[in-house]
């Protein structure tokens, strides 16, 4: 399978106070497009043919956050993000064709067109040493699915 895509996000950071640990809000807008091309998959006595799949999604939401503390060299903030996603196109299908001449079987995977996403994040930045880290957890959900995600990372600024 070959897949390529484009993702674009935009937002605007609005401080709700003048201090470095003041609360903030960021309205968000995201669009994403992917195109996937699949080859055939031979099976015993049959051939699975996958149609190419293109998806186009958009989301709008907001990120709300605040500084936890600012100790000069060490800064920490926390935020929560909520997004509403809409899948504008979604048409993945596969067709099974047998060598015996039996009728072809077409299978589809129609996902939910609309779903929500909520994530929470903690960031810590150590300005003296250049180290920073984050931990993020969240969920995507609709009437058909729920997925839980957890990630974290560290980085060093030269």
matplotlib code that plots the C-alpha trace (Angstrom):
import matplotlib.pyplot as plt

x = [0.0, 1.1, -0.3, 0.3, -1.4, -1.6, -2.4, -2.9, -3.7, -4.2, -5.0, -4.4, -3.0, -4.9, -3.6, -6.3, -3.9, -0.6, 1.4, 3.5, 1.3, -2.0, -4.7, -5.0, -7.4, -6.5, -9.3, -8.2, -9.0, -7.6, -8.0, -6.5, -6.5, -5.0, -4.9, -4.1, -3.5, -3.6, -2.4, -4.3, -4.0, -4.0, -5.8, -6.4, -8.8, -9.6, -8.2, -9.0, -9.0, -8.9, -10.3, -8.2, -9.2, -9.3, -10.3, -10.9, -11.5, -11.9, -12.0, -12.7, -12.2, -10.3, -7.4, -7.7, -4.7, -2.8, 0.6, 1.0, 4.2, 7.0, 10.1, 12.3, 14.3, 11.5, 8.1, 5.1, 1.7, -1.3, -4.0, -7.1, -8.1, -11.5, -12.2, -15.2, -14.2, -16.2, -15.2, -16.4, -15.4, -14.9, -15.3, -13.0, -14.1, -12.6, -13.9, -13.3, -13.3, -13.0, -11.5, -14.6, -16.8, -18.9, -20.4, -18.0, -18.3, -17.8, -17.1, -17.2, -16.0, -18.1, -16.8, -18.6, -18.7, -18.6, -16.6, -15.2, -11.7, -10.5, -6.9, -5.1, -1.4, 1.3, 4.4, 7.6, 10.4, 13.8, 15.3, 18.7, 19.6, 17.5, 15.5, 11.7, 9.1, 5.5, 2.9, -0.5, -3.5, -6.8, -9.7, -11.6, -15.2, -18.4, -21.5, -19.4, -16.0, -13.8, -10.0, -7.7, -4.2, -1.3, 2.0, 5.0, 8.4, 11.5, 13.6, 16.8, 17.3, 20.8]
y = [0.0, 3.5, 6.4, 10.1, 13.0, 16.7, 18.1, 21.8, 23.3, 26.8, 28.6, 31.7, 32.0, 34.4, 35.2, 35.8, 37.8, 39.5, 37.1, 34.3, 31.7, 33.3, 31.2, 31.1, 30.0, 28.9, 28.4, 25.7, 24.6, 21.5, 19.9, 16.6, 14.7, 11.2, 9.0, 5.3, 2.9, -0.8, -3.8, -7.1, -9.7, -13.3, -15.8, -19.6, -19.8, -16.1, -12.6, -9.6, -6.4, -3.2, 0.0, 3.1, 5.1, 8.9, 10.7, 14.4, 15.4, 18.7, 19.7, 22.7, 23.1, 24.9, 24.5, 25.9, 26.1, 27.8, 27.9, 25.7, 27.5, 29.7, 29.3, 31.4, 28.5, 25.9, 26.5, 24.2, 24.5, 22.3, 22.3, 20.5, 20.4, 19.5, 19.0, 18.1, 16.1, 15.6, 13.0, 14.5, 11.4, 7.8, 5.0, 2.0, -1.2, -4.6, -7.1, -10.8, -12.7, -16.4, -18.5, -20.8, -18.2, -17.6, -14.1, -11.4, -10.3, -6.6, -5.5, -2.0, -0.2, 2.9, 4.7, 7.2, 10.6, 12.7, 12.1, 14.0, 14.2, 15.4, 15.5, 16.8, 17.8, 18.7, 20.5, 21.2, 23.4, 23.7, 26.9, 26.6, 23.2, 23.2, 20.1, 19.9, 17.2, 16.5, 13.9, 13.8, 11.6, 11.7, 9.9, 9.9, 8.8, 8.4, 6.1, 3.4, 3.6, 4.9, 5.0, 6.0, 7.4, 8.2, 9.7, 11.5, 12.8, 14.7, 17.1, 19.0, 22.5, 23.2]
z = [0.0, -0.8, 1.2, 1.0, 2.7, 3.6, 7.0, 7.9, 11.3, 12.3, 15.5, 17.5, 21.0, 23.2, 26.7, 29.2, 31.5, 31.5, 33.7, 32.1, 34.0, 32.9, 31.3, 27.6, 24.8, 21.3, 18.7, 16.3, 12.8, 11.0, 7.6, 6.4, 3.2, 2.5, -0.5, -0.3, -3.1, -2.5, -4.5, -4.9, -2.2, -3.4, -1.2, -1.7, -4.6, -4.5, -5.1, -2.9, -4.8, -2.7, -4.1, -3.7, -0.6, -0.3, 2.9, 3.6, 7.2, 9.0, 12.7, 14.7, 18.4, 21.1, 23.5, 27.0, 29.3, 32.1, 33.6, 36.6, 37.8, 36.6, 38.8, 36.5, 35.0, 35.1, 33.6, 33.5, 31.9, 31.5, 28.8, 27.5, 23.9, 22.4, 18.7, 16.7, 13.5, 10.4, 7.7, 4.4, 2.3, 3.4, 0.9, 1.7, 0.1, -0.9, -3.4, -3.2, -6.6, -6.7, -9.5, -9.3, -10.9, -7.7, -7.4, -6.2, -2.5, -1.8, 1.7, 3.0, 6.1, 6.6, 9.6, 11.7, 9.8, 13.0, 16.1, 19.1, 20.5, 23.9, 25.1, 28.1, 28.2, 30.7, 29.5, 31.5, 30.2, 31.9, 30.4, 32.0, 30.6, 27.4, 28.4, 28.0, 28.2, 27.9, 28.6, 26.8, 27.1, 25.3, 23.7, 20.4, 20.5, 18.6, 18.8, 17.0, 18.7, 21.5, 21.4, 24.2, 23.5, 25.8, 24.6, 26.1, 25.0, 25.9, 23.8, 24.1, 22.6, 21.5]

ax = plt.figure().add_subplot(projection="3d")
ax.plot(x, y, z, "-o")
ax.set_aspect("equal")
plt.show()
